[in-house]
Amino acid sequence: MMNCRPGIRGWSGLCRTPGCVTCDAWHEERRQWLESAKTRALEFVDAGELALAYKSLVSDLSQHAGTREHPGLFLTGELFIAGHLNTEESWREHIAGYQ
């Protein structure tokens, strides 16, 4: 196991070296944060509150450095405004695609 190597940085500010303890922990934390945000948004979808699902997803993802600039945030907003995310099923399918 190793720690981050200076000078080899990705968009996250981490070195992205395989086996790096710091990077692996950061990516695991990001994965958990994303799954939590998806779960919470799906709870609103299940309740039929599609606008709250959108607000929840944006709010949760905006609070973590690893998901703050997730490309899906802009796409979700555009799809929602255009009426393409107007059913519970369309929301479930869209949220499932977040990685």
Secondary structure, DSSP 8 states (H G I E B T S, - for coil): -B---TT---TTSS---TTBHHHHHHHHHHHHHHHHHHHHHHHHHHTT-HHHHHHHHHHHHTTSTTTTT-HHHHHHHHHHHTTSS-SHHHHHHHHHT--
